[in-house]
Amino acid sequence: MTDLYDTLIVGGGPAGLTAALHLAWQKRTALVIDRVSGPLFFTLEQLWNVPGMPGATGAEIQKRLKAQAVEMGAGVVRGNVVKAEGTEGDFLLTGEKGERWRGRTLLLATGVIRYHPTVDGDFTPCFSYAGKGNLFYCTDCEGPELFGRDTVVIGTGPADWAADMGVALSRYTPKLRVLLAGGRDLSEPRAARLREKNIPVLTGEIQRLIGEKRELSGLELKDGTTITAEAFFVSSDARGRTDLARQLGVEMAPTGKHAQARSQRGDTNVPGVWIAGDLRPMTQQVAVAMGTGNIAAVMIDQHLRKGDVASPPSPAAI
Ligand SMILES: Cc1cc2nc3c(=O)[nH]c(=O)nc-3n(C[C@H](O)[C@H](O)[C@H](O)COP(=O)(O)OP(=O)(O)OC[C@H]3O[C@@H](n4cnc5c(N)ncnc54)[C@H](O)[C@@H]3O)c2cc1C
């Protein structure tokens, strides 16, 4: 018979590991299942806004959080959860290799999917630069990296989003251009805002990334032109990895892109299921992920405690 954990946590990023740490501290049996595809595993740039860890790289932050959770007694296993079912008291997760995990409660901390620009139809060339050098994605996290740098915003989604990002980034640098590599349909009000800020708009599909050692220096376009810059900022969509939440019947946020919590505590409409981190509709930040992971874990522990107090285990169950 598979062990019944107090809490199964899907996702071993900052949200899931922080939750595991608290639950293990409270002597709850907690297991983190993670397929190791979160952004920080691949982030070699230094992060400057994570409290208590100044200048640590994303990879170091991952390592430290995991080590602390494991040292406290949490389990962390590698696995890709493809199915979630059951109800409070006995949830069942199934991994892609047929693994099975059972838990009294569930925390989903599965993060978001980000869309990279495509390079001759393929997004993988961006992996050499994303989070490693000067290819940035998140204004809240990385905007201040741009101070004074000649920057190109790469619009992969709607043109108006790229325009909004260009205007937003103009507080960090006056040297900005917007490349519409996805949608080209720029509305007149957005075009006017860009003109006001002296931000030129370029269009074209990316054929090749030019750079070395994690530093991107230029974009070769399909029409043969090359755009060089000191920094590149991607404007794209980010959607929560909501597949497991949907399987369990967790409500989605009004945009449909993220799972919806019932309160700040991360509880959901499904009894026994909590959510944390980037999966929730809020800014994507390590400290926010840690905070929402922590509050969810505190609430799960309190919830389990109330259950323990209400119905003491019968001698047969001990
Ligand atoms: C390039 C880049 C730079 C960034 N820089 C900063 C910064 O400077 N400062 C800052 O505060 N934030 C930064 N961020 C944002 C930060 O990385 C995220 O906000 C944070 O990692 C979110 O934590 P999380 O635990 O919610 O999700 P994630 O870190 O995304 O972790 C989720 C985990 O869940 C796993 N998972 C998903 N589905 C399943 C499944 N079905 N089965 C098993 N495992 C699953 C994934 O593999 C992943 O490991 C950056 C992000 C990027 C992409």
The ligand as a MOL file (V3000), in Angstrom:
LIG
                    3D

  0  0  0     0  0            999 V3000
M  V30 BEGIN CTAB
M  V30 COUNTS 53 58 0 0 0
M  V30 BEGIN ATOM
M  V30 1 C 14.4280 34.4080 -16.6080 0
M  V30 2 C 13.7610 34.6410 -15.2790 0
M  V30 3 C 14.3320 35.4970 -14.3450 0
M  V30 4 C 13.7170 35.7290 -13.1230 0
M  V30 5 N 14.3040 36.5860 -12.2410 0
M  V30 6 C 13.7190 36.7950 -11.0530 0
M  V30 7 C 14.3040 37.7200 -10.1290 0
M  V30 8 O 15.3370 38.3190 -10.3990 0
M  V30 9 N 13.6590 37.9080 -8.9550 0
M  V30 10 C 12.4850 37.2650 -8.6230 0
M  V30 11 O 11.9580 37.4780 -7.5300 0
M  V30 12 N 11.9200 36.4130 -9.4760 0
M  V30 13 C 12.4890 36.1600 -10.6970 0
M  V30 14 N 11.8920 35.3300 -11.5870 0
M  V30 15 C 10.5890 34.7160 -11.2460 0
M  V30 16 C 10.7380 33.4920 -10.3300 0
M  V30 17 O 11.6310 32.5700 -10.9100 0
M  V30 18 C 9.3700 32.8510 -10.1220 0
M  V30 19 O 8.4520 33.8080 -9.6480 0
M  V30 20 C 9.4470 31.6870 -9.1110 0
M  V30 21 O 10.3490 30.7050 -9.5410 0
M  V30 22 C 8.0530 31.0640 -8.9250 0
M  V30 23 O 8.1380 30.0090 -8.0220 0
M  V30 24 P 7.0500 28.8350 -8.0280 0
M  V30 25 O 7.5050 27.8980 -6.9770 0
M  V30 26 O 5.6860 29.3840 -7.9780 0
M  V30 27 O 7.1650 28.1620 -9.4560 0
M  V30 28 P 8.4000 27.5580 -10.2510 0
M  V30 29 O 9.6820 28.1120 -9.7740 0
M  V30 30 O 8.0440 27.7010 -11.6900 0
M  V30 31 O 8.3890 26.0220 -9.8620 0
M  V30 32 C 7.3520 25.1790 -10.2540 0
M  V30 33 C 7.8880 23.7680 -10.3290 0
M  V30 34 O 6.7820 22.8980 -10.5580 0
M  V30 35 C 7.2050 21.8650 -11.4040 0
M  V30 36 N 6.0270 21.2620 -12.0250 0
M  V30 37 C 5.0660 21.8750 -12.7670 0
M  V30 38 N 4.1270 20.9870 -13.1240 0
M  V30 39 C 4.5070 19.7970 -12.6130 0
M  V30 40 C 3.9660 18.4790 -12.6670 0
M  V30 41 N 2.8230 18.2270 -13.3050 0
M  V30 42 N 4.6330 17.4880 -12.0370 0
M  V30 43 C 5.7880 17.7320 -11.3670 0
M  V30 44 N 6.3480 18.9550 -11.3000 0
M  V30 45 C 5.7210 19.9600 -11.9140 0
M  V30 46 C 8.1450 22.5420 -12.3880 0
M  V30 47 O 9.0400 21.5920 -12.8880 0
M  V30 48 C 8.8590 23.5450 -11.4950 0
M  V30 49 O 10.0760 23.0200 -11.0430 0
M  V30 50 C 12.4830 35.0810 -12.8180 0
M  V30 51 C 11.9070 34.2090 -13.7500 0
M  V30 52 C 12.5240 33.9860 -14.9790 0
M  V30 53 C 11.8760 33.0630 -15.9720 0
M  V30 END ATOM
M  V30 BEGIN BOND
M  V30 1 1 1 2
M  V30 2 1 2 3
M  V30 3 2 2 52
M  V30 4 2 3 4
M  V30 5 1 4 5
M  V30 6 1 4 50
M  V30 7 2 5 6
M  V30 8 1 6 7
M  V30 9 1 6 13
M  V30 10 2 7 8
M  V30 11 1 7 9
M  V30 12 1 9 10
M  V30 13 2 10 11
M  V30 14 1 10 12
M  V30 15 2 12 13
M  V30 16 1 13 14
M  V30 17 1 14 15
M  V30 18 1 14 50
M  V30 19 1 15 16
M  V30 20 1 16 17
M  V30 21 1 16 18
M  V30 22 1 18 19
M  V30 23 1 18 20
M  V30 24 1 20 21
M  V30 25 1 20 22
M  V30 26 1 22 23
M  V30 27 1 23 24
M  V30 28 2 24 25
M  V30 29 1 24 26
M  V30 30 1 24 27
M  V30 31 1 27 28
M  V30 32 2 28 29
M  V30 33 1 28 30
M  V30 34 1 28 31
M  V30 35 1 31 32
M  V30 36 1 32 33
M  V30 37 1 33 34
M  V30 38 1 33 48
M  V30 39 1 34 35
M  V30 40 1 35 36
M  V30 41 1 35 46
M  V30 42 1 36 37
M  V30 43 1 36 45
M  V30 44 2 37 38
M  V30 45 1 38 39
M  V30 46 1 39 40
M  V30 47 2 39 45
M  V30 48 1 40 41
M  V30 49 2 40 42
M  V30 50 1 42 43
M  V30 51 2 43 44
M  V30 52 1 44 45
M  V30 53 1 46 47
M  V30 54 1 46 48
M  V30 55 1 48 49
M  V30 56 2 50 51
M  V30 57 1 51 52
M  V30 58 1 52 53
M  V30 END BOND
M  V30 END CTAB
M  END
